[in-house]
Amino acid sequence: MEENIITVTVIDREGVAHKLEAPTDMNMNMMELCKSYELPVKGTCGGMAMCASCQMYIENDKVTLERNEDEQLMLDEAWNVEDNSRLGCQIHLANEMDGLIVRLAPEVDDEDDW
């Protein structure tokens, strides 16, 4: 495998696993990667940690569960938050994440649930 390409598995909301090739030399995050593969991640705020529409659950130890302050504040107000929740826009792809497995959080209908 190329040095700057890792494999990431994204489990969609129907339970289907998608193995994605992810470049680590383009400053991409998980939200952008999912959107580039047309997976159902909205990223409404454009990656500013202000909407939680890219929330995902970390399913293995390839990325830290530590959150920055902005991410924690958003998750404090979001729906369906679990201990392993992260915002995809705050997970920047890196070579050490090869083999990362994430599961998309349930979609929240903004008008009905907020």
N, CA, C and O atoms as CSV, one atom per row, in Angstrom:
chain,resi,resn,atom,element,x,y,z
A,1,MET,N,N,0.845,-1.189,0.000
A,1,MET,CA,C,0.000,0.000,0.000
A,1,MET,C,C,0.886,1.247,0.000
A,1,MET,O,O,1.960,1.266,0.601
A,2,GLU,N,N,0.417,2.272,-0.679
A,2,GLU,CA,C,1.182,3.514,-0.756
A,2,GLU,C,C,1.380,4.102,0.630
A,2,GLU,O,O,0.564,3.904,1.530
A,3,GLU,N,N,2.477,4.827,0.786
A,3,GLU,CA,C,2.839,5.380,2.090
A,3,GLU,C,C,1.814,6.371,2.625
A,3,GLU,O,O,1.583,6.417,3.833
A,4,ASN,N,N,1.195,7.160,1.759
A,4,ASN,CA,C,0.259,8.190,2.214
A,4,ASN,C,C,-1.200,7.811,1.995
A,4,ASN,O,O,-2.068,8.681,1.925
A,5,ILE,N,N,-1.470,6.505,1.888
A,5,ILE,CA,C,-2.837,6.018,1.744
A,5,ILE,C,C,-3.089,5.004,2.863
A,5,ILE,O,O,-2.323,4.055,3.036
A,6,ILE,N,N,-4.157,5.212,3.608
A,6,ILE,CA,C,-4.552,4.254,4.632
A,6,ILE,C,C,-5.927,3.700,4.263
A,6,ILE,O,O,-6.627,4.249,3.411
A,7,THR,N,N,-6.298,2.606,4.921
A,7,THR,CA,C,-7.631,2.032,4.737
A,7,THR,C,C,-8.443,2.287,5.994
A,7,THR,O,O,-8.001,2.003,7.108
A,8,VAL,N,N,-9.630,2.823,5.797
A,8,VAL,CA,C,-10.550,3.135,6.889
A,8,VAL,C,C,-11.865,2.423,6.583
A,8,VAL,O,O,-12.313,2.421,5.437
A,9,THR,N,N,-12.484,1.820,7.592
A,9,THR,CA,C,-13.785,1.178,7.409
A,9,THR,C,C,-14.849,2.047,8.059
A,9,THR,O,O,-14.750,2.405,9.233
A,10,VAL,N,N,-15.868,2.381,7.276
A,10,VAL,CA,C,-17.002,3.166,7.772
A,10,VAL,C,C,-18.233,2.277,7.704
A,10,VAL,O,O,-18.598,1.790,6.634
A,11,ILE,N,N,-18.872,2.067,8.853
A,11,ILE,CA,C,-20.097,1.275,8.915
A,11,ILE,C,C,-21.264,2.258,8.830
A,11,ILE,O,O,-21.434,3.116,9.697
A,12,ASP,N,N,-22.069,2.119,7.767
A,12,ASP,CA,C,-23.161,3.072,7.573
A,12,ASP,C,C,-24.339,2.762,8.496
A,12,ASP,O,O,-24.278,1.827,9.293
A,13,ARG,N,N,-25.390,3.535,8.388
A,13,ARG,CA,C,-26.535,3.414,9.304
A,13,ARG,C,C,-27.360,2.154,9.067
A,13,ARG,O,O,-28.221,1.816,9.879
A,14,GLU,N,N,-27.104,1.457,7.961
A,14,GLU,CA,C,-27.780,0.187,7.702
A,14,GLU,C,C,-26.902,-0.999,8.116
A,14,GLU,O,O,-27.295,-2.153,7.946
A,15,GLY,N,N,-25.719,-0.712,8.656
A,15,GLY,CA,C,-24.815,-1.767,9.101
A,15,GLY,C,C,-23.875,-2.282,8.029
A,15,GLY,O,O,-23.186,-3.280,8.239
A,16,VAL,N,N,-23.837,-1.617,6.880
A,16,VAL,CA,C,-22.959,-2.037,5.783
A,16,VAL,C,C,-21.582,-1.400,5.978
A,16,VAL,O,O,-21.471,-0.190,6.171
A,17,ALA,N,N,-20.533,-2.227,5.925
A,17,ALA,CA,C,-19.165,-1.741,6.083
A,17,ALA,C,C,-18.596,-1.333,4.724
A,17,ALA,O,O,-18.669,-2.091,3.757
A,18,HIS,N,N,-18.036,-0.141,4.665
A,18,HIS,CA,C,-17.409,0.390,3.455
A,18,HIS,C,C,-15.921,0.557,3.739
A,18,HIS,O,O,-15.541,1.319,4.628
A,19,LYS,N,N,-15.073,-0.154,2.985
A,19,LYS,CA,C,-13.618,0.020,3.117
A,19,LYS,C,C,-13.200,1.143,2.182
A,19,LYS,O,O,-13.368,1.053,0.966
A,20,LEU,N,N,-12.658,2.193,2.762
A,20,LEU,CA,C,-12.294,3.379,2.000
A,20,LEU,C,C,-10.784,3.572,1.994
A,20,LEU,O,O,-10.119,3.366,3.009
A,21,GLU,N,N,-10.254,3.966,0.852
A,21,GLU,CA,C,-8.858,4.382,0.791
A,21,GLU,C,C,-8.812,5.855,1.130
A,21,GLU,O,O,-9.553,6.655,0.559
A,22,ALA,N,N,-7.946,6.212,2.055
A,22,ALA,CA,C,-7.908,7.580,2.559
A,22,ALA,C,C,-6.500,8.152,2.446
A,22,ALA,O,O,-5.547,7.570,2.963
A,23,PRO,N,N,-6.368,9.300,1.765
A,23,PRO,CA,C,-5.051,9.944,1.676
A,23,PRO,C,C,-4.716,10.660,2.986
A,23,PRO,O,O,-5.569,11.314,3.586
A,24,THR,N,N,-3.480,10.528,3.408
A,24,THR,CA,C,-3.065,11.203,4.647
A,24,THR,C,C,-2.225,12.443,4.373
A,24,THR,O,O,-1.772,13.102,5.310
A,25,ASP,N,N,-2.014,12.764,3.116
A,25,ASP,CA,C,-1.160,13.907,2.768
A,25,ASP,C,C,-1.964,15.078,2.203
A,25,ASP,O,O,-1.390,15.971,1.580
A,26,MET,N,N,-3.293,15.088,2.412
A,26,MET,CA,C,-4.133,16.139,1.860
A,26,MET,C,C,-4.864,16.937,2.934
A,26,MET,O,O,-5.743,17.736,2.611
A,27,ASN,N,N,-4.517,16.735,4.209
A,27,ASN,CA,C,-5.136,17.441,5.336
A,27,ASN,C,C,-6.652,17.222,5.380
A,27,ASN,O,O,-7.405,18.131,5.731
A,28,MET,N,N,-7.096,16.007,5.019
A,28,MET,CA,C,-8.526,15.677,5.057
A,28,MET,C,C,-8.916,15.182,6.443
A,28,MET,O,O,-8.081,14.706,7.212
A,29,ASN,N,N,-10.209,15.308,6.740
A,29,ASN,CA,C,-10.736,14.737,7.968
A,29,ASN,C,C,-11.757,13.657,7.607
A,29,ASN,O,O,-12.072,13.466,6.433
A,30,MET,N,N,-12.269,12.957,8.608
A,30,MET,CA,C,-13.198,11.853,8.360
A,30,MET,C,C,-14.510,12.326,7.725
A,30,MET,O,O,-15.077,11.614,6.896
A,31,MET,N,N,-14.997,13.506,8.095
A,31,MET,CA,C,-16.212,14.032,7.482
A,31,MET,C,C,-16.005,14.195,5.972
A,31,MET,O,O,-16.838,13.764,5.175
A,32,GLU,N,N,-14.891,14.820,5.591
A,32,GLU,CA,C,-14.608,15.051,4.175
A,32,GLU,C,C,-14.424,13.734,3.425
A,32,GLU,O,O,-14.867,13.595,2.285
A,33,LEU,N,N,-13.773,12.775,4.066
A,33,LEU,CA,C,-13.576,11.471,3.433
A,33,LEU,C,C,-14.927,10.804,3.163
A,33,LEU,O,O,-15.165,10.313,2.060
A,34,CYS,N,N,-15.803,10.785,4.157
A,34,CYS,CA,C,-17.127,10.175,3.981
A,34,CYS,C,C,-17.905,10.876,2.873
A,34,CYS,O,O,-18.538,10.221,2.046
A,35,LYS,N,N,-17.858,12.194,2.857
A,35,LYS,CA,C,-18.565,12.943,1.814
A,35,LYS,C,C,-17.983,12.639,0.434
A,35,LYS,O,O,-18.730,12.553,-0.541
A,36,SER,N,N,-16.668,12.474,0.337
A,36,SER,CA,C,-16.048,12.199,-0.965
A,36,SER,C,C,-16.472,10.839,-1.508
A,36,SER,O,O,-16.458,10.630,-2.721
A,37,TYR,N,N,-16.848,9.913,-0.632
A,37,TYR,CA,C,-17.348,8.605,-1.045
A,37,TYR,C,C,-18.872,8.578,-1.080
A,37,TYR,O,O,-19.472,7.514,-1.230
A,38,GLU,N,N,-19.495,9.738,-0.942
A,38,GLU,CA,C,-20.943,9.901,-0.982
A,38,GLU,C,C,-21.668,9.088,0.090
A,38,GLU,O,O,-22.777,8.603,-0.132
A,39,LEU,N,N,-21.035,8.947,1.245
A,39,LEU,CA,C,-21.706,8.341,2.397
A,39,LEU,C,C,-22.564,9.421,3.061
A,39,LEU,O,O,-22.258,10.606,2.931
A,40,PRO,N,N,-23.633,9.037,3.770
A,40,PRO,CA,C,-24.611,10.019,4.274
A,40,PRO,C,C,-24.141,10.795,5.502
A,40,PRO,O,O,-24.690,10.647,6.594
A,41,VAL,N,N,-23.129,11.615,5.308
A,41,VAL,CA,C,-22.634,12.500,6.357
A,41,VAL,C,C,-22.878,13.916,5.867
A,41,VAL,O,O,-22.382,14.298,4.807
A,42,LYS,N,N,-23.639,14.699,6.627
A,42,LYS,CA,C,-24.015,16.036,6.162
A,42,LYS,C,C,-22.884,17.048,6.276
A,42,LYS,O,O,-22.555,17.715,5.295
A,43,GLY,N,N,-22.284,17.175,7.457
A,43,GLY,CA,C,-21.255,18.194,7.631
A,43,GLY,C,C,-21.808,19.585,7.396
A,43,GLY,O,O,-21.181,20.406,6.727
A,44,THR,N,N,-22.980,19.850,7.947
A,44,THR,CA,C,-23.716,21.090,7.701
A,44,THR,C,C,-22.895,22.347,7.976
A,44,THR,O,O,-23.000,23.325,7.237
A,45,CYS,N,N,-22.088,22.332,9.018
A,45,CYS,CA,C,-21.338,23.539,9.398
A,45,CYS,C,C,-20.018,23.663,8.646
A,45,CYS,O,O,-19.284,24.631,8.845
A,46,GLY,N,N,-19.706,22.702,7.790
A,46,GLY,CA,C,-18.477,22.780,7.005
A,46,GLY,C,C,-17.228,22.412,7.775
A,46,GLY,O,O,-16.127,22.796,7.380
A,47,GLY,N,N,-17.373,21.680,8.859
A,47,GLY,CA,C,-16.205,21.211,9.604
A,47,GLY,C,C,-15.766,22.114,10.733
A,47,GLY,O,O,-14.605,22.073,11.140
A,48,MET,N,N,-16.670,22.928,11.247
A,48,MET,CA,C,-16.333,23.878,12.310
A,48,MET,C,C,-16.703,23.379,13.709
A,48,MET,O,O,-16.631,24.151,14.665
A,49,ALA,N,N,-17.094,22.112,13.854
A,49,ALA,CA,C,-17.509,21.521,15.130
A,49,ALA,C,C,-18.703,22.264,15.724
A,49,ALA,O,O,-18.774,22.484,16.933
A,50,MET,N,N,-19.647,22.651,14.849
A,50,MET,CA,C,-20.787,23.437,15.310
A,50,MET,C,C,-22.142,22.795,15.025
A,50,MET,O,O,-23.169,23.427,15.270
A,51,CYS,N,N,-22.183,21.548,14.509
A,51,CYS,CA,C,-23.498,20.992,14.175
A,51,CYS,C,C,-23.689,19.527,14.555
A,51,CYS,O,O,-24.835,19.098,14.694
A,52,ALA,N,N,-22.661,18.759,14.727
A,52,ALA,CA,C,-22.718,17.335,15.080
A,52,ALA,C,C,-23.352,16.467,13.994
A,52,ALA,O,O,-23.677,15.311,14.266
A,53,SER,N,N,-23.541,16.980,12.769
A,53,SER,CA,C,-24.122,16.158,11.705
A,53,SER,C,C,-23.111,15.176,11.115
A,53,SER,O,O,-23.455,14.401,10.222
A,54,CYS,N,N,-21.868,15.199,11.604
A,54,CYS,CA,C,-20.861,14.229,11.174
A,54,CYS,C,C,-20.433,13.325,12.332
A,54,CYS,O,O,-19.364,12.717,12.291
A,55,GLN,N,N,-21.279,13.242,13.366
A,55,GLN,CA,C,-20.937,12.417,14.528
A,55,GLN,C,C,-20.770,10.957,14.117
A,55,GLN,O,O,-21.557,10.417,13.340
A,56,MET,N,N,-19.738,10.343,14.653
A,56,MET,CA,C,-19.483,8.922,14.411
A,56,MET,C,C,-18.933,8.297,15.672
A,56,MET,O,O,-18.438,8.985,16.565
A,57,TYR,N,N,-19.027,6.983,15.730
A,57,TYR,CA,C,-18.542,6.230,16.882
A,57,TYR,C,C,-17.251,5.527,16.490
A,57,TYR,O,O,-17.182,4.872,15.450
A,58,ILE,N,N,-16.230,5.666,17.325
A,58,ILE,CA,C,-14.938,5.029,17.092
A,58,ILE,C,C,-15.033,3.589,17.581
A,58,ILE,O,O,-15.335,3.347,18.749
A,59,GLU,N,N,-14.778,2.636,16.694
A,59,GLU,CA,C,-14.982,1.228,17.006
A,59,GLU,C,C,-13.686,0.475,17.334
A,59,GLU,O,O,-13.740,-0.706,17.676
A,60,ASN,N,N,-12.539,1.126,17.239
A,60,ASN,CA,C,-11.287,0.490,17.645
A,60,ASN,C,C,-10.334,1.552,18.172
A,60,ASN,O,O,-10.720,2.711,18.326
A,61,ASP,N,N,-9.098,1.170,18.449
A,61,ASP,CA,C,-8.166,2.080,19.140
A,61,ASP,C,C,-7.224,2.817,18.195
A,61,ASP,O,O,-6.128,3.204,18.599
A,62,LYS,N,N,-7.629,3.016,16.950
A,62,LYS,CA,C,-6.753,3.669,15.974
A,62,LYS,C,C,-6.767,5.197,16.059
A,62,LYS,O,O,-5.967,5.864,15.404
A,63,VAL,N,N,-7.671,5.745,16.860
A,63,VAL,CA,C,-7.732,7.197,17.043
A,63,VAL,C,C,-8.145,7.456,18.490
A,63,VAL,O,O,-8.883,6.667,19.080
A,64,THR,N,N,-7.681,8.532,19.045
A,64,THR,CA,C,-7.975,8.866,20.429
A,64,THR,C,C,-9.439,9.256,20.606
A,64,THR,O,O,-10.068,9.783,19.688
A,65,LEU,N,N,-9.962,8.997,21.775
A,65,LEU,CA,C,-11.316,9.427,22.106
A,65,LEU,C,C,-11.311,10.805,22.768
A,65,LEU,O,O,-12.365,11.341,23.109
A,66,GLU,N,N,-10.115,11.374,22.947
A,66,GLU,CA,C,-10.028,12.719,23.529
A,66,GLU,C,C,-10.592,13.730,22.545
A,66,GLU,O,O,-10.358,13.645,21.339
A,67,ARG,N,N,-11.341,14.690,23.080
A,67,ARG,CA,C,-11.994,15.707,22.262
A,67,ARG,C,C,-11.446,17.075,22.629
A,67,ARG,O,O,-11.122,17.328,23.790
A,68,ASN,N,N,-11.339,17.968,21.632
A,68,ASN,CA,C,-10.954,19.337,21.963
A,68,ASN,C,C,-12.169,20.044,22.564
A,68,ASN,O,O,-13.269,19.492,22.578
A,69,GLU,N,N,-11.971,21.247,23.051
A,69,GLU,CA,C,-13.040,21.957,23.758
A,69,GLU,C,C,-14.267,22.201,22.877
A,69,GLU,O,O,-15.396,21.988,23.320
A,70,ASP,N,N,-14.058,22.646,21.632
A,70,ASP,CA,C,-15.183,22.906,20.731
A,70,ASP,C,C,-15.979,21.634,20.450
A,70,ASP,O,O,-17.209,21.644,20.438
A,71,GLU,N,N,-15.253,20.542,20.226
A,71,GLU,CA,C,-15.910,19.265,19.945
A,71,GLU,C,C,-16.721,18.804,21.160
A,71,GLU,O,O,-17.856,18.349,21.016
A,72,GLN,N,N,-16.138,18.921,22.347
A,72,GLN,CA,C,-16.845,18.500,23.561
A,72,GLN,C,C,-18.102,19.343,23.783
A,72,GLN,O,O,-19.154,18.805,24.131
A,73,LEU,N,N,-18.001,20.648,23.586
A,73,LEU,CA,C,-19.172,21.515,23.757
A,73,LEU,C,C,-20.291,21.128,22.794
A,73,LEU,O,O,-21.462,21.129,23.173
A,74,MET,N,N,-19.941,20.800,21.559
A,74,MET,CA,C,-20.970,20.405,20.583
A,74,MET,C,C,-21.581,19.070,20.967
A,74,MET,O,O,-22.799,18.908,20.905
A,75,LEU,N,N,-20.756,18.113,21.361
A,75,LEU,CA,C,-21.283,16.798,21.722
A,75,LEU,C,C,-22.121,16.856,23.003
A,75,LEU,O,O,-23.012,16.029,23.194
A,76,ASP,N,N,-21.842,17.823,23.879
A,76,ASP,CA,C,-22.657,17.991,25.080
A,76,ASP,C,C,-24.105,18.338,24.731
A,76,ASP,O,O,-25.008,18.096,25.531
A,77,GLU,N,N,-24.330,18.904,23.543
A,77,GLU,CA,C,-25.669,19.316,23.124
A,77,GLU,C,C,-26.266,18.403,22.055
A,77,GLU,O,O,-27.415,18.597,21.658
A,78,ALA,N,N,-25.513,17.416,21.586
A,78,ALA,CA,C,-25.958,16.572,20.473
A,78,ALA,C,C,-26.788,15.386,20.957
A,78,ALA,O,O,-26.816,15.067,22.145
A,79,TRP,N,N,-27.456,14.748,20.011
A,79,TRP,CA,C,-28.252,13.549,20.274
A,79,TRP,C,C,-27.405,12.312,20.034
A,79,TRP,O,O,-26.422,12.362,19.296
A,80,ASN,N,N,-27.787,11.188,20.664
A,80,ASN,CA,C,-27.186,9.870,20.427
A,80,ASN,C,C,-25.691,9.826,20.736
A,80,ASN,O,O,-24.953,9.069,20.104
A,81,VAL,N,N,-25.242,10.623,21.695
A,81,VAL,CA,C,-23.822,10.660,22.045
A,81,VAL,C,C,-23.483,9.455,22.920
A,81,VAL,O,O,-24.199,9.140,23.870
A,82,GLU,N,N,-22.392,8.796,22.588
A,82,GLU,CA,C,-21.881,7.669,23.354
A,82,GLU,C,C,-20.470,8.003,23.824
A,82,GLU,O,O,-19.893,9.007,23.406
A,83,ASP,N,N,-19.915,7.160,24.693
A,83,ASP,CA,C,-18.551,7.399,25.190
A,83,ASP,C,C,-17.526,7.451,24.068
A,83,ASP,O,O,-16.507,8.132,24.184
A,84,ASN,N,N,-17.793,6.730,22.979
A,84,ASN,CA,C,-16.845,6.688,21.856
A,84,ASN,C,C,-17.236,7.617,20.710
A,84,ASN,O,O,-16.766,7.449,19.585
A,85,SER,N,N,-18.098,8.601,20.995
A,85,SER,CA,C,-18.497,9.571,19.970
A,85,SER,C,C,-17.374,10.555,19.675
A,85,SER,O,O,-16.669,11.012,20.575
A,86,ARG,N,N,-17.226,10.867,18.395
A,86,ARG,CA,C,-16.351,11.938,17.929
A,86,ARG,C,C,-17.045,12.618,16.767
A,86,ARG,O,O,-17.929,12.037,16.137
A,87,LEU,N,N,-16.647,13.841,16.484
A,87,LEU,CA,C,-17.108,14.527,15.281
A,87,LEU,C,C,-16.113,14.215,14.169
A,87,LEU,O,O,-14.908,14.408,14.328
A,88,GLY,N,N,-16.628,13.731,13.048
A,88,GLY,CA,C,-15.757,13.361,11.941
A,88,GLY,C,C,-14.880,14.503,11.463
A,88,GLY,O,O,-13.755,14.287,11.010
A,89,CYS,N,N,-15.403,15.731,11.566
A,89,CYS,CA,C,-14.635,16.892,11.104
A,89,CYS,C,C,-13.423,17.170,11.988
A,89,CYS,O,O,-12.529,17.919,11.595
A,90,GLN,N,N,-13.388,16.579,13.164
A,90,GLN,CA,C,-12.279,16.810,14.087
A,90,GLN,C,C,-11.267,15.660,14.085
A,90,GLN,O,O,-10.304,15.677,14.852
A,91,ILE,N,N,-11.487,14.667,13.228
A,91,ILE,CA,C,-10.574,13.524,13.115
A,91,ILE,C,C,-9.787,13.698,11.817
A,91,ILE,O,O,-10.281,13.369,10.738
A,92,HIS,N,N,-8.577,14.210,11.922
A,92,HIS,CA,C,-7.741,14.459,10.749
A,92,HIS,C,C,-6.951,13.198,10.412
A,92,HIS,O,O,-6.283,12.620,11.268
A,93,LEU,N,N,-7.040,12.788,9.165
A,93,LEU,CA,C,-6.435,11.530,8.728
A,93,LEU,C,C,-4.921,11.556,8.871
A,93,LEU,O,O,-4.260,12.524,8.495
A,94,ALA,N,N,-4.384,10.464,9.425
A,94,ALA,CA,C,-2.937,10.330,9.633
A,94,ALA,C,C,-2.547,8.872,9.403
A,94,ALA,O,O,-3.378,7.974,9.533
A,95,ASN,N,N,-1.276,8.641,9.061
A,95,ASN,CA,C,-0.799,7.297,8.736
A,95,ASN,C,C,-1.060,6.294,9.857
A,95,ASN,O,O,-1.340,5.129,9.577
A,96,GLU,N,N,-0.976,6.715,11.110
A,96,GLU,CA,C,-1.168,5.785,12.234
A,96,GLU,C,C,-2.631,5.345,12.395
A,96,GLU,O,O,-2.928,4.488,13.228
A,97,MET,N,N,-3.528,5.913,11.618
A,97,MET,CA,C,-4.950,5.534,11.682
A,97,MET,C,C,-5.296,4.401,10.724
A,97,MET,O,O,-6.469,4.049,10.596
A,98,ASP,N,N,-4.309,3.824,10.051
A,98,ASP,CA,C,-4.580,2.724,9.132
A,98,ASP,C,C,-5.331,1.620,9.873
A,98,ASP,O,O,-4.883,1.153,10.920
A,99,GLY,N,N,-6.469,1.207,9.328
A,99,GLY,CA,C,-7.286,0.184,9.972
A,99,GLY,C,C,-8.392,0.740,10.847
A,99,GLY,O,O,-9.122,-0.028,11.474
A,100,LEU,N,N,-8.535,2.053,10.906
A,100,LEU,CA,C,-9.583,2.692,11.703
A,100,LEU,C,C,-10.954,2.169,11.297
A,100,LEU,O,O,-11.237,2.000,10.111
A,101,ILE,N,N,-11.804,1.912,12.292
A,101,ILE,CA,C,-13.191,1.511,12.054
A,101,ILE,C,C,-14.092,2.491,12.782
A,101,ILE,O,O,-13.938,2.711,13.983
A,102,VAL,N,N,-15.033,3.081,12.052
A,102,VAL,CA,C,-16.013,3.994,12.646
A,102,VAL,C,C,-17.411,3.568,12.222
A,102,VAL,O,O,-17.594,2.925,11.189
A,103,ARG,N,N,-18.386,3.936,13.033
A,103,ARG,CA,C,-19.801,3.679,12.735
A,103,ARG,C,C,-20.517,5.014,12.749
A,103,ARG,O,O,-20.371,5.786,13.697
A,104,LEU,N,N,-21.292,5.296,11.710
A,104,LEU,CA,C,-22.012,6.563,11.646
A,104,LEU,C,C,-23.106,6.608,12.704
A,104,LEU,O,O,-23.835,5.635,12.896
A,105,ALA,N,N,-23.216,7.734,13.382
A,105,ALA,CA,C,-24.277,7.924,14.371
A,105,ALA,C,C,-25.611,8.057,13.643
A,105,ALA,O,O,-25.646,8.450,12.478
A,106,PRO,N,N,-26.713,7.729,14.328
A,106,PRO,CA,C,-28.027,7.900,13.693
A,106,PRO,C,C,-28.219,9.343,13.243
A,106,PRO,O,O,-27.782,10.278,13.913
A,107,GLU,N,N,-28.873,9.508,12.109
A,107,GLU,CA,C,-29.142,10.846,11.603
A,107,GLU,C,C,-30.239,11.488,12.445
A,107,GLU,O,O,-31.203,10.829,12.835
A,108,VAL,N,N,-30.083,12.771,12.717
A,108,VAL,CA,C,-31.070,13.521,13.479
A,108,VAL,C,C,-31.748,14.501,12.526
A,108,VAL,O,O,-31.082,15.253,11.814
A,109,ASP,N,N,-33.067,14.481,12.521
A,109,ASP,CA,C,-33.835,15.424,11.701
A,109,ASP,C,C,-33.883,16.745,12.462
A,109,ASP,O,O,-34.538,16.854,13.499
A,110,ASP,N,N,-33.184,17.742,11.936
A,110,ASP,CA,C,-33.003,19.010,12.641
A,110,ASP,C,C,-34.320,19.639,13.125
A,110,ASP,O,O,-34.414,20.088,14.267
A,111,GLU,N,N,-35.318,19.668,12.262
A,111,GLU,CA,C,-36.572,20.358,12.650
A,111,GLU,C,C,-37.296,19.629,13.778
A,111,GLU,O,O,-37.870,20.269,14.659
A,112,ASP,N,N,-37.272,18.301,13.759
A,112,ASP,CA,C,-38.056,17.542,14.741
A,112,ASP,C,C,-37.329,17.344,16.063
A,112,ASP,O,O,-37.965,17.283,17.115
A,113,ASP,N,N,-36.005,17.243,16.021
A,113,ASP,CA,C,-35.280,16.826,17.217
A,113,ASP,C,C,-34.528,17.932,17.942
A,113,ASP,O,O,-34.021,17.685,19.037
A,114,TRP,N,N,-34.428,19.125,17.397
A,114,TRP,CA,C,-33.672,20.175,18.071
A,114,TRP,C,C,-34.568,21.128,18.745
A,114,TRP,O,O,-34.099,22.082,19.367
